[in-house]
Amino acid sequence: MAQKLIDKINSFNTFKFDTAQKRVVNLQDFEGADVDEFLEIQYLLDCHRVEYNLEKNFEIQIKRNLEGSHMKLPNF
């Protein structure tokens, strides 16, 4: 996955990207998850056409490795 996208995901308070498992992990429990952050991460992944599965506890499993791709982040 493009490093800029990983950095953007890691800038959130409630979620971080686990490079070993290619997974966006929720650092809180289900009740403490920031739904707005979760939806923004989904939006970013959709914009960059990253294939993923939604998992339990507001976690996201990336389906394939996109390291080194030339995806661009939208300006916020």
N, C-alpha and C positions, 0 to 999 in steps of 0.2 A: 504494500500500500504506500502511496506517496507519503514521504516524511512530513510534508506540511499538513496533510490530513490527520496523520497520527498526532502531530503536535497540537492541532486544533482540538481533537478528542481529549487529549491529556490536559488541556487547559480548563476543562470542566471540573467542578468540585466533587461531584458525586460519581463520576465515571472515569475510568482510565483504560487505555489500550494495553492488553497483555500480548506482547509480540510473540512469546513462546507458543501460546495457544491460539493466536490470531483471533482474539476475542475482546470485545468491549465489556469490561466487568463493572458491576455496580458495587461501590465501596460501602454502601449502606444496606440495611435490610429492606425488605419489600416496602414497608411502611415509610422508610426514610428516603426512598428514591425520589429524585427531583424529576418529575414527569416532563417538565418543560425542557430540561437538558436532554432527556432521553429522546424526545421528539425532534429536537434540533440535530442530534446525532443521526437519527434515522434520515432526516432531510439531507444532511451532508452526504451520507452514504448513497442515497437515491440520486442526488445530483451528479455524483461521480460514477454512477452505475456499478457500485460495489454490490456483489451478490452476498446476501446474508440471511440468516435464520434468526428469528426472535426466540429467546430461551426464557426459562424461568427466572424470576427475580430481576426483571428488567435488564437482562444481559443479551448481547448480540454476538452470534458466532459468524465470523467471516468465512464464506465458502471456499475462496481460493486466494492464493498469495498474489498480491498486486505490488510487491516491493519494486521500487524503481520505476513505477509507471509515471507518466507525465501529466497526471491529473492536476487541474487548477482549482483552487478554492474560490468560492464566490466571495465577493467583498461584502462585509457586514458593517 
